[in-house]
């Protein structure tokens, strides 16, 4: 249900994606206390989120970016 809702409302998320990507970039720059493996996963998720954003799949992008943010422990 949630995925369907996000996909239907993806234009609302279109402008949120860059802000969320920025939050991840900023958190990475602050050298979070993560293992190398966890940091690699965060970067991969961040890059996938950006790719989905560029493909105008904003609902999917926000889900992927949200996973990266959870690993980083940020809002």
PDB file of N, CA, C and O in Angstrom, chain B, residues numbered from 101:
ATOM      1  N   UNK B 101       0.820  -1.197   0.000  1.00  0.00           N
ATOM      2  CA  UNK B 101       0.000   0.000   0.000  1.00  0.00           C
ATOM      3  C   UNK B 101       0.865   1.262   0.000  1.00  0.00           C
ATOM      4  O   UNK B 101       0.650   2.184  -0.787  1.00  0.00           O
ATOM      5  N   UNK B 102       1.842   1.277   0.900  1.00  0.00           N
ATOM      6  CA  UNK B 102       2.703   2.456   1.024  1.00  0.00           C
ATOM      7  C   UNK B 102       3.449   2.734  -0.276  1.00  0.00           C
ATOM      8  O   UNK B 102       3.558   3.885  -0.698  1.00  0.00           O
ATOM      9  N   UNK B 103       3.960   1.684  -0.910  1.00  0.00           N
ATOM     10  CA  UNK B 103       4.681   1.884  -2.167  1.00  0.00           C
ATOM     11  C   UNK B 103       3.756   2.468  -3.221  1.00  0.00           C
ATOM     12  O   UNK B 103       4.140   3.381  -3.951  1.00  0.00           O
ATOM     13  N   UNK B 104       2.536   1.945  -3.303  1.00  0.00           N
ATOM     14  CA  UNK B 104       1.569   2.474  -4.263  1.00  0.00           C
ATOM     15  C   UNK B 104       1.253   3.928  -4.007  1.00  0.00           C
ATOM     16  O   UNK B 104       1.147   4.721  -4.942  1.00  0.00           O
ATOM     17  N   UNK B 105       1.103   4.281  -2.751  1.00  0.00           N
ATOM     18  CA  UNK B 105       0.832   5.671  -2.385  1.00  0.00           C
ATOM     19  C   UNK B 105       2.002   6.565  -2.773  1.00  0.00           C
ATOM     20  O   UNK B 105       1.804   7.649  -3.321  1.00  0.00           O
ATOM     21  N   UNK B 106       3.208   6.116  -2.493  1.00  0.00           N
ATOM     22  CA  UNK B 106       4.385   6.911  -2.838  1.00  0.00           C
ATOM     23  C   UNK B 106       4.526   7.076  -4.351  1.00  0.00           C
ATOM     24  O   UNK B 106       4.874   8.153  -4.837  1.00  0.00           O
ATOM     25  N   UNK B 107       4.257   6.016  -5.077  1.00  0.00           N
ATOM     26  CA  UNK B 107       4.390   6.098  -6.530  1.00  0.00           C
ATOM     27  C   UNK B 107       3.326   7.003  -7.142  1.00  0.00           C
ATOM     28  O   UNK B 107       3.586   7.686  -8.133  1.00  0.00           O
ATOM     29  N   UNK B 108       2.143   7.011  -6.562  1.00  0.00           N
ATOM     30  CA  UNK B 108       1.086   7.875  -7.068  1.00  0.00           C
ATOM     31  C   UNK B 108       1.372   9.340  -6.760  1.00  0.00           C
ATOM     32  O   UNK B 108       0.974  10.226  -7.516  1.00  0.00           O
ATOM     33  N   UNK B 109       2.049   9.589  -5.668  1.00  0.00           N
ATOM     34  CA  UNK B 109       2.308  10.968  -5.272  1.00  0.00           C
ATOM     35  C   UNK B 109       3.737  11.383  -5.593  1.00  0.00           C
ATOM     36  O   UNK B 109       4.254  12.325  -4.992  1.00  0.00           O
ATOM     37  N   UNK B 110       4.379  10.701  -6.521  1.00  0.00           N
ATOM     38  CA  UNK B 110       5.784  10.970  -6.808  1.00  0.00           C
ATOM     39  C   UNK B 110       6.073  12.405  -7.222  1.00  0.00           C
ATOM     40  O   UNK B 110       7.151  12.895  -6.886  1.00  0.00           O
ATOM     41  N   UNK B 111       5.195  13.121  -7.929  1.00  0.00           N
ATOM     42  CA  UNK B 111       5.527  14.522  -8.229  1.00  0.00           C
ATOM     43  C   UNK B 111       5.730  15.366  -6.968  1.00  0.00           C
ATOM     44  O   UNK B 111       6.505  16.322  -6.980  1.00  0.00           O
ATOM     45  N   UNK B 112       5.049  15.021  -5.902  1.00  0.00           N
ATOM     46  CA  UNK B 112       5.237  15.757  -4.651  1.00  0.00           C
ATOM     47  C   UNK B 112       6.632  15.557  -4.092  1.00  0.00           C
ATOM     48  O   UNK B 112       7.157  16.423  -3.392  1.00  0.00           O
ATOM     49  N   UNK B 113       7.234  14.417  -4.399  1.00  0.00           N
ATOM     50  CA  UNK B 113       8.571  14.115  -3.901  1.00  0.00           C
ATOM     51  C   UNK B 113       9.664  14.619  -4.835  1.00  0.00           C
ATOM     52  O   UNK B 113      10.839  14.593  -4.469  1.00  0.00           O
ATOM     53  N   UNK B 114       9.313  15.067  -6.009  1.00  0.00           N
ATOM     54  CA  UNK B 114      10.307  15.441  -7.015  1.00  0.00           C
ATOM     55  C   UNK B 114      11.303  16.458  -6.492  1.00  0.00           C
ATOM     56  O   UNK B 114      12.497  16.364  -6.776  1.00  0.00           O
ATOM     57  N   UNK B 115      10.825  17.422  -5.737  1.00  0.00           N
ATOM     58  CA  UNK B 115      11.721  18.461  -5.237  1.00  0.00           C
ATOM     59  C   UNK B 115      12.380  18.061  -3.923  1.00  0.00           C
ATOM     60  O   UNK B 115      13.324  18.717  -3.482  1.00  0.00           O
ATOM     61  N   UNK B 116      11.897  16.998  -3.297  1.00  0.00           N
ATOM     62  CA  UNK B 116      12.478  16.545  -2.038  1.00  0.00           C
ATOM     63  C   UNK B 116      13.730  15.703  -2.257  1.00  0.00           C
ATOM     64  O   UNK B 116      14.619  15.686  -1.406  1.00  0.00           O
ATOM     65  N   UNK B 117      13.808  15.016  -3.372  1.00  0.00           N
ATOM     66  CA  UNK B 117      14.939  14.121  -3.620  1.00  0.00           C
ATOM     67  C   UNK B 117      16.288  14.836  -3.485  1.00  0.00           C
ATOM     68  O   UNK B 117      17.146  14.349  -2.748  1.00  0.00           O
ATOM     69  N   UNK B 118      16.512  15.960  -4.159  1.00  0.00           N
ATOM     70  CA  UNK B 118      17.823  16.619  -4.039  1.00  0.00           C
ATOM     71  C   UNK B 118      18.151  17.018  -2.605  1.00  0.00           C
ATOM     72  O   UNK B 118      19.309  16.937  -2.195  1.00  0.00           O
ATOM     73  N   UNK B 119      17.164  17.444  -1.844  1.00  0.00           N
ATOM     74  CA  UNK B 119      17.403  17.809  -0.452  1.00  0.00           C
ATOM     75  C   UNK B 119      17.824  16.580   0.357  1.00  0.00           C
ATOM     76  O   UNK B 119      18.751  16.648   1.163  1.00  0.00           O
ATOM     77  N   UNK B 120      17.152  15.482   0.139  1.00  0.00           N
ATOM     78  CA  UNK B 120      17.484  14.256   0.862  1.00  0.00           C
ATOM     79  C   UNK B 120      18.869  13.748   0.465  1.00  0.00           C
ATOM     80  O   UNK B 120      19.615  13.261   1.315  1.00  0.00           O
ATOM     81  N   UNK B 121      19.216  13.856  -0.808  1.00  0.00           N
ATOM     82  CA  UNK B 121      20.558  13.458  -1.258  1.00  0.00           C
ATOM     83  C   UNK B 121      21.612  14.348  -0.608  1.00  0.00           C
ATOM     84  O   UNK B 121      22.679  13.872  -0.220  1.00  0.00           O
ATOM     85  N   UNK B 122      21.313  15.635  -0.492  1.00  0.00           N
ATOM     86  CA  UNK B 122      22.228  16.571   0.159  1.00  0.00           C
ATOM     87  C   UNK B 122      22.445  16.184   1.622  1.00  0.00           C
ATOM     88  O   UNK B 122      23.571  16.236   2.117  1.00  0.00           O
ATOM     89  N   UNK B 123      21.378  15.798   2.312  1.00  0.00           N
ATOM     90  CA  UNK B 123      21.497  15.401   3.715  1.00  0.00           C
ATOM     91  C   UNK B 123      22.431  14.201   3.857  1.00  0.00           C
ATOM     92  O   UNK B 123      23.235  14.138   4.787  1.00  0.00           O
ATOM     93  N   UNK B 124      22.320  13.254   2.933  1.00  0.00           N
ATOM     94  CA  UNK B 124      23.195  12.087   2.957  1.00  0.00           C
ATOM     95  C   UNK B 124      24.630  12.501   2.688  1.00  0.00           C
ATOM     96  O   UNK B 124      25.548  12.071   3.387  1.00  0.00           O
ATOM     97  N   UNK B 125      24.824  13.332   1.678  1.00  0.00           N
ATOM     98  CA  UNK B 125      26.174  13.798   1.345  1.00  0.00           C
ATOM     99  C   UNK B 125      26.815  14.515   2.524  1.00  0.00           C
ATOM    100  O   UNK B 125      27.992  14.311   2.821  1.00  0.00           O
ATOM    101  N   UNK B 126      26.042  15.345   3.187  1.00  0.00           N
ATOM    102  CA  UNK B 126      26.549  16.094   4.340  1.00  0.00           C
ATOM    103  C   UNK B 126      26.926  15.147   5.471  1.00  0.00           C
ATOM    104  O   UNK B 126      27.965  15.323   6.107  1.00  0.00           O
ATOM    105  N   UNK B 127      26.089  14.142   5.725  1.00  0.00           N
ATOM    106  CA  UNK B 127      26.376  13.170   6.786  1.00  0.00           C
ATOM    107  C   UNK B 127      27.627  12.358   6.465  1.00  0.00           C
ATOM    108  O   UNK B 127      28.425  12.070   7.357  1.00  0.00           O
ATOM    109  N   UNK B 128      27.804  11.988   5.204  1.00  0.00           N
ATOM    110  CA  UNK B 128      28.993  11.241   4.800  1.00  0.00           C
ATOM    111  C   UNK B 128      30.237  12.101   4.993  1.00  0.00           C
ATOM    112  O   UNK B 128      31.266  11.608   5.456  1.00  0.00           O
ATOM    113  N   UNK B 129      30.152  13.373   4.645  1.00  0.00           N
ATOM    114  CA  UNK B 129      31.292  14.286   4.775  1.00  0.00           C
ATOM    115  C   UNK B 129      31.731  14.449   6.233  1.00  0.00           C
ATOM    116  O   UNK B 129      32.888  14.764   6.508  1.00  0.00           O
ATOM    117  N   UNK B 130      30.800  14.232   7.160  1.00  0.00           N
ATOM    118  CA  UNK B 130      31.120  14.348   8.585  1.00  0.00           C
ATOM    119  C   UNK B 130      31.753  13.075   9.149  1.00  0.00           C
ATOM    120  O   UNK B 130      31.950  12.959  10.359  1.00  0.00           O
ATOM    121  N   UNK B 131      32.069  12.131   8.275  1.00  0.00           N
ATOM    122  CA  UNK B 131      32.739  10.882   8.659  1.00  0.00           C
ATOM    123  C   UNK B 131      31.974  10.138   9.764  1.00  0.00           C
ATOM    124  O   UNK B 131      32.433  10.070  10.905  1.00  0.00           O
ATOM    125  N   UNK B 132      30.811   9.583   9.417  1.00  0.00           N
ATOM    126  CA  UNK B 132      30.011   8.887  10.429  1.00  0.00           C
ATOM    127  C   UNK B 132      30.738   7.641  10.937  1.00  0.00           C
ATOM    128  O   UNK B 132      31.539   7.048  10.215  1.00  0.00           O
ATOM    129  N   UNK B 133      30.459   7.252  12.170  1.00  0.00           N
ATOM    130  CA  UNK B 133      31.112   6.069  12.746  1.00  0.00           C
ATOM    131  C   UNK B 133      30.486   4.776  12.226  1.00  0.00           C
ATOM    132  O   UNK B 133      29.828   4.049  12.971  1.00  0.00           O
ATOM    133  N   UNK B 134      30.697   4.502  10.948  1.00  0.00           N
ATOM    134  CA  UNK B 134      30.166   3.300  10.307  1.00  0.00           C
ATOM    135  C   UNK B 134      31.321   2.417   9.848  1.00  0.00           C
ATOM    136  O   UNK B 134      32.434   2.893   9.621  1.00  0.00           O
ATOM    137  N   UNK B 135      31.043   1.143   9.718  1.00  0.00           N
ATOM    138  CA  UNK B 135      32.037   0.247   9.134  1.00  0.00           C
ATOM    139  C   UNK B 135      32.201   0.603   7.661  1.00  0.00           C
ATOM    140  O   UNK B 135      31.340   1.257   7.072  1.00  0.00           O
ATOM    141  N   UNK B 136      33.294   0.176   7.081  1.00  0.00           N
ATOM    142  CA  UNK B 136      33.536   0.428   5.659  1.00  0.00           C
ATOM    143  C   UNK B 136      32.430  -0.194   4.812  1.00  0.00           C
ATOM    144  O   UNK B 136      32.014   0.377   3.804  1.00  0.00           O
ATOM    145  N   UNK B 137      31.964  -1.353   5.224  1.00  0.00           N
ATOM    146  CA  UNK B 137      30.898  -2.041   4.486  1.00  0.00           C
ATOM    147  C   UNK B 137      29.588  -1.248   4.548  1.00  0.00           C
ATOM    148  O   UNK B 137      28.902  -1.098   3.537  1.00  0.00           O
ATOM    149  N   UNK B 138      29.246  -0.746   5.726  1.00  0.00           N
ATOM    150  CA  UNK B 138      28.010   0.033   5.887  1.00  0.00           C
ATOM    151  C   UNK B 138      28.097   1.331   5.090  1.00  0.00           C
ATOM    152  O   UNK B 138      27.124   1.731   4.452  1.00  0.00           O
ATOM    153  N   UNK B 139      29.248   1.986   5.122  1.00  0.00           N
ATOM    154  CA  UNK B 139      29.419   3.227   4.368  1.00  0.00           C
ATOM    155  C   UNK B 139      29.304   2.967   2.869  1.00  0.00           C
ATOM    156  O   UNK B 139      28.714   3.761   2.136  1.00  0.00           O
ATOM    157  N   UNK B 140      29.867   1.861   2.426  1.00  0.00           N
ATOM    158  CA  UNK B 140      29.767   1.491   1.007  1.00  0.00           C
ATOM    159  C   UNK B 140      28.302   1.292   0.611  1.00  0.00           C
ATOM    160  O   UNK B 140      27.888   1.702  -0.473  1.00  0.00           O
ATOM    161  N   UNK B 141      27.521   0.661   1.493  1.00  0.00           N
ATOM    162  CA  UNK B 141      26.100   0.438   1.220  1.00  0.00           C
ATOM    163  C   UNK B 141      25.353   1.767   1.159  1.00  0.00           C
ATOM    164  O   UNK B 141      24.517   1.973   0.279  1.00  0.00           O
ATOM    165  N   UNK B 142      25.655   2.671   2.094  1.00  0.00           N
ATOM    166  CA  UNK B 142      25.023   3.989   2.104  1.00  0.00           C
ATOM    167  C   UNK B 142      25.289   4.705   0.782  1.00  0.00           C
ATOM    168  O   UNK B 142      24.374   5.271   0.184  1.00  0.00           O
ATOM    169  N   UNK B 143      26.532   4.679   0.331  1.00  0.00           N
ATOM    170  CA  UNK B 143      26.890   5.363  -0.916  1.00  0.00           C
ATOM    171  C   UNK B 143      26.180   4.733  -2.105  1.00  0.00           C
ATOM    172  O   UNK B 143      25.726   5.441  -3.004  1.00  0.00           O
ATOM    173  N   UNK B 144      26.081   3.405  -2.116  1.00  0.00           N
ATOM    174  CA  UNK B 144      25.379   2.719  -3.203  1.00  0.00           C
ATOM    175  C   UNK B 144      23.893   3.081  -3.207  1.00  0.00           C
ATOM    176  O   UNK B 144      23.313   3.318  -4.266  1.00  0.00           O
ATOM    177  N   UNK B 145      23.282   3.123  -2.029  1.00  0.00           N
ATOM    178  CA  UNK B 145      21.870   3.495  -1.941  1.00  0.00           C
ATOM    179  C   UNK B 145      21.660   4.943  -2.362  1.00  0.00           C
ATOM    180  O   UNK B 145      20.695   5.259  -3.058  1.00  0.00           O
ATOM    181  N   UNK B 146      22.558   5.813  -1.943  1.00  0.00           N
ATOM    182  CA  UNK B 146      22.475   7.226  -2.315  1.00  0.00           C
ATOM    183  C   UNK B 146      22.542   7.384  -3.830  1.00  0.00           C
ATOM    184  O   UNK B 146      21.757   8.123  -4.424  1.00  0.00           O
ATOM    185  N   UNK B 147      23.492   6.678  -4.447  1.00  0.00           N
ATOM    186  CA  UNK B 147      23.643   6.756  -5.901  1.00  0.00           C
ATOM    187  C   UNK B 147      22.433   6.184  -6.629  1.00  0.00           C
ATOM    188  O   UNK B 147      22.012   6.713  -7.658  1.00  0.00           O
ATOM    189  N   UNK B 148      21.876   5.100  -6.092  1.00  0.00           N
ATOM    190  CA  UNK B 148      20.668   4.518  -6.689  1.00  0.00           C
ATOM    191  C   UNK B 148      19.496   5.492  -6.562  1.00  0.00           C
ATOM    192  O   UNK B 148      18.701   5.634  -7.491  1.00  0.00           O
ATOM    193  N   UNK B 149      19.389   6.155  -5.424  1.00  0.00           N
ATOM    194  CA  UNK B 149      18.332   7.155  -5.238  1.00  0.00           C
ATOM    195  C   UNK B 149      18.447   8.288  -6.235  1.00  0.00           C
ATOM    196  O   UNK B 149      17.443   8.743  -6.782  1.00  0.00           O
ATOM    197  N   UNK B 150      19.670   8.751  -6.475  1.00  0.00           N
ATOM    198  CA  UNK B 150      19.874   9.823  -7.449  1.00  0.00           C
ATOM    199  C   UNK B 150      19.509   9.354  -8.856  1.00  0.00           C
ATOM    200  O   UNK B 150      18.902  10.096  -9.628  1.00  0.00           O
ATOM    201  N   UNK B 151      19.881   8.132  -9.176  1.00  0.00           N
ATOM    202  CA  UNK B 151      19.547   7.567 -10.491  1.00  0.00           C
ATOM    203  C   UNK B 151      18.026   7.500 -10.676  1.00  0.00           C
ATOM    204  O   UNK B 151      17.506   7.881 -11.725  1.00  0.00           O
ATOM    205  N   UNK B 152      17.328   7.021  -9.664  1.00  0.00           N
ATOM    206  CA  UNK B 152      15.866   6.937  -9.742  1.00  0.00           C
ATOM    207  C   UNK B 152      15.239   8.325  -9.852  1.00  0.00           C
ATOM    208  O   UNK B 152      14.269   8.511 -10.588  1.00  0.00           O
ATOM    209  N   UNK B 153      15.782   9.289  -9.133  1.00  0.00           N
ATOM    210  CA  UNK B 153      15.291  10.672  -9.222  1.00  0.00           C
ATOM    211  C   UNK B 153      15.419  11.176 -10.664  1.00  0.00           C
ATOM    212  O   UNK B 153      14.486  11.765 -11.209  1.00  0.00           O
ATOM    213  N   UNK B 154      16.563  10.940 -11.260  1.00  0.00           N
ATOM    214  CA  UNK B 154      16.778  11.398 -12.640  1.00  0.00           C
ATOM    215  C   UNK B 154      15.853  10.703 -13.624  1.00  0.00           C
ATOM    216  O   UNK B 154      15.526  11.254 -14.675  1.00  0.00           O
ATOM    217  N   UNK B 155      15.433   9.492 -13.280  1.00  0.00           N
ATOM    218  CA  UNK B 155      14.483   8.754 -14.124  1.00  0.00           C
ATOM    219  C   UNK B 155      13.038   9.135 -13.794  1.00  0.00           C
ATOM    220  O   UNK B 155      12.094   8.551 -14.327  1.00  0.00           O
ATOM    221  N   UNK B 156      12.880  10.122 -12.910  1.00  0.00           N
ATOM    222  CA  UNK B 156      11.577  10.610 -12.469  1.00  0.00           C
ATOM    223  C   UNK B 156      10.759   9.541 -11.742  1.00  0.00           C
ATOM    224  O   UNK B 156       9.531   9.523 -11.816  1.00  0.00           O
ATOM    225  N   UNK B 157      11.459   8.660 -11.046  1.00  0.00           N
ATOM    226  CA  UNK B 157      10.825   7.639 -10.207  1.00  0.00           C
ATOM    227  C   UNK B 157      11.001   8.085  -8.758  1.00  0.00           C
ATOM    228  O   UNK B 157      11.711   7.452  -7.976  1.00  0.00           O
ATOM    229  N   UNK B 158      10.348   9.172  -8.426  1.00  0.00           N
ATOM    230  CA  UNK B 158      10.598   9.841  -7.165  1.00  0.00           C
ATOM    231  C   UNK B 158      10.144   9.052  -5.940  1.00  0.00           C
ATOM    232  O   UNK B 158      10.810   9.081  -4.906  1.00  0.00           O
ATOM    233  N   UNK B 159       9.041   8.364  -6.045  1.00  0.00           N
ATOM    234  CA  UNK B 159       8.599   7.541  -4.920  1.00  0.00           C
ATOM    235  C   UNK B 159       9.602   6.453  -4.593  1.00  0.00           C
ATOM    236  O   UNK B 159       9.926   6.222  -3.428  1.00  0.00           O
ATOM    237  N   UNK B 160      10.092   5.783  -5.631  1.00  0.00           N
ATOM    238  CA  UNK B 160      11.106   4.751  -5.444  1.00  0.00           C
ATOM    239  C   UNK B 160      12.398   5.366  -4.912  1.00  0.00           C
ATOM    240  O   UNK B 160      13.049   4.794  -4.038  1.00  0.00           O
ATOM    241  N   UNK B 161      12.764   6.522  -5.438  1.00  0.00           N
ATOM    242  CA  UNK B 161      13.985   7.199  -4.997  1.00  0.00           C
ATOM    243  C   UNK B 161      13.915   7.506  -3.507  1.00  0.00           C
ATOM    244  O   UNK B 161      14.895   7.312  -2.787  1.00  0.00           O
ATOM    245  N   UNK B 162      12.775   7.980  -3.043  1.00  0.00           N
ATOM    246  CA  UNK B 162      12.638   8.331  -1.642  1.00  0.00           C
ATOM    247  C   UNK B 162      12.733   7.102  -0.743  1.00  0.00           C
ATOM    248  O   UNK B 162      13.259   7.192   0.366  1.00  0.00           O
ATOM    249  N   UNK B 163      12.237   5.965  -1.198  1.00  0.00           N
ATOM    250  CA  UNK B 163      12.361   4.736  -0.417  1.00  0.00           C
ATOM    251  C   UNK B 163      13.821   4.321  -0.290  1.00  0.00           C
ATOM    252  O   UNK B 163      14.274   3.953   0.794  1.00  0.00           O
ATOM    253  N   UNK B 164      14.555   4.380  -1.395  1.00  0.00           N
ATOM    254  CA  UNK B 164      15.965   3.997  -1.398  1.00  0.00           C
ATOM    255  C   UNK B 164      16.781   4.967  -0.542  1.00  0.00           C
ATOM    256  O   UNK B 164      17.609   4.550   0.268  1.00  0.00           O
ATOM    257  N   UNK B 165      16.539   6.249  -0.730  1.00  0.00           N
ATOM    258  CA  UNK B 165      17.247   7.273   0.040  1.00  0.00           C
ATOM    259  C   UNK B 165      16.922   7.124   1.532  1.00  0.00           C
ATOM    260  O   UNK B 165      17.789   7.324   2.384  1.00  0.00           O
ATOM    261  N   UNK B 166      15.695   6.781   1.834  1.00  0.00           N
ATOM    262  CA  UNK B 166      15.305   6.561   3.230  1.00  0.00           C
ATOM    263  C   UNK B 166      16.096   5.434   3.876  1.00  0.00           C
ATOM    264  O   UNK B 166      16.438   5.508   5.056  1.00  0.00           O
ATOM    265  N   UNK B 167      16.386   4.397   3.109  1.00  0.00           N
ATOM    266  CA  UNK B 167      17.203   3.293   3.625  1.00  0.00           C
ATOM    267  C   UNK B 167      18.604   3.775   3.968  1.00  0.00           C
ATOM    268  O   UNK B 167      19.157   3.408   5.005  1.00  0.00           O
ATOM    269  N   UNK B 168      19.175   4.594   3.098  1.00  0.00           N
ATOM    270  CA  UNK B 168      20.510   5.148   3.359  1.00  0.00           C
ATOM    271  C   UNK B 168      20.488   6.023   4.602  1.00  0.00           C
ATOM    272  O   UNK B 168      21.403   5.957   5.423  1.00  0.00           O
ATOM    273  N   UNK B 169      19.469   6.828   4.746  1.00  0.00           N
ATOM    274  CA  UNK B 169      19.361   7.720   5.902  1.00  0.00           C
ATOM    275  C   UNK B 169      19.211   6.926   7.208  1.00  0.00           C
ATOM    276  O   UNK B 169      19.756   7.316   8.241  1.00  0.00           O
ATOM    277  N   UNK B 170      18.473   5.817   7.156  1.00  0.00           N
ATOM    278  CA  UNK B 170      18.322   4.987   8.360  1.00  0.00           C
ATOM    279  C   UNK B 170      19.668   4.424   8.793  1.00  0.00           C
ATOM    280  O   UNK B 170      19.980   4.410   9.983  1.00  0.00           O
ATOM    281  N   UNK B 171      20.464   3.962   7.839  1.00  0.00           N
ATOM    282  CA  UNK B 171      21.786   3.419   8.179  1.00  0.00           C
ATOM    283  C   UNK B 171      22.644   4.512   8.814  1.00  0.00           C
ATOM    284  O   UNK B 171      23.375   4.254   9.769  1.00  0.00           O
ATOM    285  N   UNK B 172      22.554   5.727   8.284  1.00  0.00           N
ATOM    286  CA  UNK B 172      23.316   6.841   8.817  1.00  0.00           C
ATOM    287  C   UNK B 172      22.754   7.356  10.141  1.00  0.00           C
ATOM    288  O   UNK B 172      23.450   8.044  10.888  1.00  0.00           O
ATOM    289  N   UNK B 173      21.495   7.022  10.432  1.00  0.00           N
ATOM    290  CA  UNK B 173      20.861   7.486  11.664  1.00  0.00           C
ATOM    291  C   UNK B 173      20.460   8.951  11.600  1.00  0.00           C
ATOM    292  O   UNK B 173      20.506   9.661  12.605  1.00  0.00           O
ATOM    293  N   UNK B 174      20.062   9.407  10.396  1.00  0.00           N
ATOM    294  CA  UNK B 174      19.640  10.794  10.231  1.00  0.00           C
ATOM    295  C   UNK B 174      18.176  10.853   9.816  1.00  0.00           C
ATOM    296  O   UNK B 174      17.616   9.869   9.333  1.00  0.00           O
ATOM    297  N   UNK B 175      17.565  12.019  10.012  1.00  0.00           N
ATOM    298  CA  UNK B 175      16.160  12.232   9.627  1.00  0.00           C
ATOM    299  C   UNK B 175      16.062  12.699   8.206  1.00  0.00           C
ATOM    300  O   UNK B 175      14.961  12.930   7.707  1.00  0.00           O
TER     301      UNK B 175
END
